[in-house]
Amino acid sequence: MKKVIVDMDGVMADVYHQLVKFEKRDSGKEIEITGLAGMSEIEAFPNGKKHVNEVGFFRTLPVMEGSRDALEYINNKYELYIVSAGMEFPNSLREKFDWLAEHFPFISWEQIVLCGSKRVVHGDVMIDDYPKNLDHFAGEKLIFTQPHNELIENENYKRVHSWDDIMNIL
């Protein structure tokens, strides 16, 4: 059975809209996502580092459109694992687990891998928004479009813009 590895932040969970919301709350500044192409989150959001370390940031992330239904389908058809780097932001570990339990109750705790580096992860397909996670993966690499990776062109990745794109591939 095909093993599908899926990232959380930026793929299942909408980090950019959360950063926009927190930035507006703290600074009053309204940041337009459409103007962030090629910028890292740290460049785009002046208070971003503070926000990702804030209690509740990961627990209240919006669910990415289409992800729930697509992942339920994938979970029934393939061997699915949710792999998320959480060690850099210790608050995120419990929050990510609780977020998954709320929004994706069909994913068992045995399918959740919260780690430091994704270099140890192996499978047939990886869906991630960060090239650094895809670069060391030996299987099929799907890069989920987010502003920070929009300008990257790499023939080793298949670019996907939505969960509909993913469903057309899988």
Secondary structure as UniProt FT lines:
FT   STRAND          3..6
FT   TURN            10..12
FT   HELIX           15..27
FT   HELIX           33..35
FT   TURN            37..38
FT   HELIX           41..44
FT   TURN            46..47
FT   HELIX           48..52
FT   TURN            55..60
FT   TURN            65..66
FT   HELIX           67..77
FT   STRAND          79..85
FT   TURN            87..88
FT   HELIX           91..103
FT   TURN            105..106
FT   HELIX           109..111
FT   STRAND          112..115
FT   HELIX           118..120
FT   STRAND          125..128
FT   HELIX           131..134
FT   TURN            135..136
FT   STRAND          140..144
FT   HELIX           147..149
FT   TURN            150..151
FT   TURN            155..156
FT   STRAND          158..160
FT   HELIX           163..169
//
